[in-house]
């Protein structure tokens, strides 16, 4: 096969058919780089799920990983996290919180990568309404049945789950996983899915009523023989006041 002086194949010439070697992971520049990774949770089909992205290049080509990427030179880590999340999901308004910084020497085979991780939550309806088509393959996985994940991202997912379970006791994060109006049964199910355990119905409703963070919308959900369930909405200002007083809701 003829080549020019630069060693490249000239136009119009046939390329011999032989197996292509998998492309190697490109090494990073000397020193270290900063990346962001986002653990995005939702509740669907009665389970807590996390969004993963199929990697289309080395390292770990073909495996699943968290949405994320390298931080640009003219953006903060927070801006990078929001940008990556929007590029992958089309969503820019979510409950997003910094989780942890990971800097193990061998966490990326391309070189030294320090990643700042975040966790975010989104209601399933909100995601369906704003998600856009992307060339990147994405899929929701139950946190209890994760596939093989690239890098140390499984560790990051588990840390995100632990943070979410802790935050649900003293913040409004659980409400971010629900539609704007919801029944008490749907609210309880959200808490049970996050905590991974059943809750006593009477005790749960008593605590929620005492906190005064729910507003009866006057509307009802459901038809048929059963009595339609009341629909509630969340009162953000009330939660803020409770947090300022240090009041938590342990379940």
N, C-alpha and C positions, 0 to 999 in steps of 0.2 A: 504494500500500500504506500503510495507516494506521499511525501510530506514536504512542505516548504521549509525554508531555513529556520523558521521559528519553531518547527516541529508540529505545526497544526495541520489538520487534514484540509486539503484544498477542496473548494466547492465542486460538486458534480461527481466526486469519487465515491465509490462504495466503501462502506465500513464493514469489515469482517464481522460475521455474526458469532459472538462468543459471550459467555455469561458475564454480566456486569457485576463488578464488586460493589458491595454496599458502600455508599459514601461515608467517609470517616467524619467524625465530629470535628468541626473546626476549633482549633485552640483559641482561647481568649487572649486578650492583650496581657502583657506583664502586669504584675501587681494584682489588684482585685477589682471586681465590678459589683455593683449593687443591683439587686432584682427585687421584684415584688411578686407575691403569690396570694391568691384570694380563695378562701374557703366559703363558697356560696351555698347556703342551706335553703331548702324549701320543704313544705309538707305536701305530699301527694299520695293518694291511694292508701292513706292511713299509716304512712311511714315517713321518717325524716330522711331526706335525700340530699346529696351533695353533687354539684356539677363538676364533671371532669372533661378534659379536652384530649382528643387523640393526637399524639405527637406525630408530625409528618416528616421529621428529620432527626438525625442523630443529635445527641445521644439518646438511647432508649426509643428509637423510632418504632412506632406502632403501639407503644404502651400509652396508658392514660396518665394524665398529670393535671395539676390544678391550673386554672386560668392565671396567666401571669407573664412576666417578661422583664427585660432590663429597664432600668430607670434612665430616662433621657438626661442629657446634660443640662437642659434648661427647665426641668420640672422637679418638684418635690416628690418624695415617696408616696405621699397621699394622692397627689395628682396622677402619678403613674398607676397606682392601684385603681383609681376611678377610670382612667383611660383604658386600661386592660380589661376591666369589667365591662365597660361599655362596648368595646370592640368585640367581645365574646358573646354578650347577651343583648346588647342594645339598650340596657337599663343604666341610667345615670343617677337615679334617686333611690337609694337603698339605705338600710341601716348598716353602716360600715364602721368597723372598729379595728384598730391596730391590735394584733395578737401577740406576736413574739418575733425576735430576730434570731435567725439561724446562721451560724458561721463556722460549722465544722469544716476542717480542711479538705476532707475527701467527699463532700456532698455533691460535687459536680465534676465529672471526669475531664471537662474542658479546661478547668483551672479554678482559681479561687473565686467563689461566688458567695456573697453575703446576701441573704434574702430577708426582707421585712414582710412578714405575713399579716394578713388581715382576715377577719371573718365577716360575712355579710348574710343577711336574711332577706327573703323576698317571698311574697305570697305567690302561690301557683298561678292565680288568675292574673296578677300583675305581670308575671314573667311571660305568660302566654300572650298578653295584650301588647307587650313592647318588644319581645324578642324579635330579632331580625335574622334573615338567612345569612349564613356565613360559610366561607369555604372551609373553615375549620370544623371538624366533626366533634360534636359535643353530646354528652349523654348524662342523665341523672342516675345516680346509683344510691341505693339504700346504704346508710352508714354502717349497717350491720352486715352487708354483703358487698364489700369493696373488691374490685378486681386487682390485679397486680398493678402497682402504681410506680411511676418513675421517680428517681431521686429519693428524697426523704419525705415525699409528699403525704404518705400515709400517716407518718408521725405528726405532720402539720394538721391533717384532718382530725386526728384524735385529740390534739390540743384544742382545736377549734370547737369540737363537740364538748369537751370538758368546760371550756369557757362559757359556751352557750347554756349548759346545764346550770352553771353557777349563777349566771346573769339573770336567768328566768325567775329567780327568787326575789329579786329586788329591783328589776327594771321592767320596762314595757316591751322588751324584745319579743316576747311571745305574740303580742298583738300585731307585730310587723309581718307575721306569717299568715295572718288571717285577712279575709276581705274586709271592707270598711264596716259592714254589718255582719253579725254572726249570732248564732244561738249559744246558749250556755253549754250545750253538749259539744258543739264544735270547739269552744274555748277549752273545755276540759280535755278534749281529745288532743289538742295542740300541746297542752302541758304534759300529758301522758306520753305522747310521742317523743317529745324532747327529753324528758326525764327517763324514759324507758321503763316505766312502771305504772301500774294502775293506781288511780286515786279514788278515795271515797267520795261518791257523788254529793252526799249531804254536807260533808265537811268542806268540800271544795266550794260549793255554792255559798255556804255560810261565810267563808273567808272573803270571797269576792264581793259579796253584798256589804259586808262590814267595811271594806276598804273604800267603797264609794267611787270606784274608778270606772263603773259601767253606767251607761245612760240608756234607758229604755227608749227605743225609737218610736214606739207605738205601732210598729208593723209586725207582721207575723210571717213565718215561713212554713210551708207545707200545706198539703190538701189531703182530703180523704176522711176516713173514719177517725183517725187520731186528731187530737186538738192541735192546731198549728202552734209551733214554738215561737216564743217572743224573740225579736231581733234586737240586739244591743249594739252600741258603738262604744268606743274607748275614749275616756276623758284624760287627755295628756296632762293638762294642768294639775289635776288631782294627783297623778303619779309623781310629778315633779315635787309637789309639796310633801308627799310621803317620803321621798328619797331624802329631801332636805332634813327631815326629822329622824332619818335613820331607820325608818320602819321597813321591815322586810316581810316576805310572805313565804315562809318555809313550808314546802310540801313533802 
